[in-house]
Amino acid sequence: MISLGKSALRKALLGETDLLADLYLSADPKTPIPTCPDWTLANLIAHVGGGNRWAAAMIADRATEFLEFQQVPDVRRPRDHDEADRWLRAGARAVIDNIDTAGSDVPVWTPFGSARSAEWWVRRRLHEATVHRADALLALDHEVNIAPELGADGLSEFLEIVEKGPRFETPLDEGTSLRLRAIDTDDTWTILRSGDTITWSDSQAPASSTVQGTAVDLFLLLLRRIPADSPRLETSGDLPVLTTWLERIKF
């Protein structure tokens, strides 16, 4: 299974943020984002950029408790289009710079259970950028051109959040399992119920329901950005297992 290292994750965070900023510069900020109801492209940029500033501030403060957004300097998107572009790009850089100053291993608060190393935030902010860039691309009727390895890593990261985070209803019923296979990266995620949560591995064992597609399409499926009946996906087995998963997971 693909595993991205520290350098690759940092490079991808900056790269995906730059691509999102490029989209923002080239499109109408009032463009509706159907996959994020009631949002426009400007709202999406505010969410991603503000989230980066928030994470960077917590890292700088070595925060082990939640930091209120209103306490974060420059957390609001500038109204000027060009200033907002620079603000978005600089926020991703601030995450990395503040980690280098504070130390990669310094424990910092996270929304998903216990504090984790400051470096953890690079991957989290990266996949906020990947999924929301996909939102913007889908809204603009563009191809979702996320690299396959980022789609695979984003899917794995999402499963880690579901596995360890307290915010979701258990997405699998007792005795059911879900298998995802990426046809372009040859990765497999076999997901089982474990108590009140899930566990997953790259096992090739049969599952109640199986979905095949590219790594990016599987990532978008689990994040509810494309439907289970998308022609880009091939499903087999007990389809209600996948339907139940998607009904219970909202992120």
ABEGO torsion letter per residue (X at the ends): XBBBBAAAAAAAAAAAAAAAAAAAAABBAABBBAABBGBBAAAAAAAAAAAAAAAAAAAAAGBABBBBAAABBGABBBABAAAAAAAAAAAAAAAAAAAAAAEAABBBBBABEBBBBAAAAAAAAAAAAAAAAAAAAAAAGBBBABBAAAAAAAAAAAAAAAAABAABBBABBBGBBBBBBBAAAGBBBBBBBBEABBBBBABABBBABBBBEBAAAAAAAAAGABBAABAABBBBEBAAAAAAAAAABBX
